[in-house]
C-alpha cells in the first residue's frame, strides 16, 4: 500500500484498500495533488509547483531551505534555458530572478553558492559547447531529482513513509545475494529469480490512473517519480 501511496497511484491505492478492507482509506486528494506537483516540475513549470506546494503545506519550504533553494535554482535553469534557446534571447529575467531570489540565500550555505555559480555559468558558455558538469544541469534528471525530493518531503510532512517498504525488501534481497556470492562464489548463481523481474517486453509506462507497474530490481524500479512525464 505504501508503494502506491508514495509513488502516486491514487485509484490503485483506493481499490487495494477497499478490497483488503483497510481503514482508513488512503487520501486520494493528497496523492493526486502530489502527482500534479510532480508533473509540473517535470514539465519545467516550477513556479506553479511552488504555488501548489505552498497550498498543500504552507510551512514546508520555510522549514526546508535546501529544498526551497533547489526549486528556485530549477526555476533559474528554466529561465536560462528559455533565454539561450535563441541567439537574441533576453537574459534579463534570469539575471533579475537570480539577484532577487537566489543571491540572498547563496551565502548561507556553501553548496548553495556553488550551485548558483555553476548555474550562472550557463549564461557564459555556448549551449552547444558545455562541459559535462554544466550540461548535466540542463538534463531532465535535475527536474526528476527535485521532484523526488519534493515528494518525499510532502510525505514526511504528512507523517507518511517517504520511501516504500518494497524498496527496503528489494535492497535487502540484493545485499543478501551479494554477501552470499562473496562467501560461496561457487554455489550461488549470479541471478536469483524471485518473481520481481518484469516479463519480457512488458511496458513500464503505467501512470497514476490506477495501473500498478511491475517491479524489477532496486536499480531499475519504475516509480513514476523517476521519469519525465
Secondary structure as GFF3:
##gff-version 3
##sequence-region A 1 229
A	DSSP	alpha_helix	2	6	.	.	.	ID=ss1
A	DSSP	alpha_helix	10	19	.	.	.	ID=ss2
A	DSSP	alpha_helix	28	42	.	.	.	ID=ss3
A	DSSP	alpha_helix	46	56	.	.	.	ID=ss4
A	DSSP	alpha_helix	60	63	.	.	.	ID=ss5
A	DSSP	alpha_helix	65	83	.	.	.	ID=ss6
A	DSSP	alpha_helix	92	97	.	.	.	ID=ss7
A	DSSP	pi_helix	98	102	.	.	.	ID=ss8
A	DSSP	alpha_helix	103	106	.	.	.	ID=ss9
A	DSSP	alpha_helix	110	120	.	.	.	ID=ss10
A	DSSP	three_ten_helix	121	123	.	.	.	ID=ss11
A	DSSP	three_ten_helix	127	129	.	.	.	ID=ss12
A	DSSP	alpha_helix	132	135	.	.	.	ID=ss13
A	DSSP	three_ten_helix	136	138	.	.	.	ID=ss14
A	DSSP	alpha_helix	140	157	.	.	.	ID=ss15
A	DSSP	alpha_helix	165	183	.	.	.	ID=ss16
###
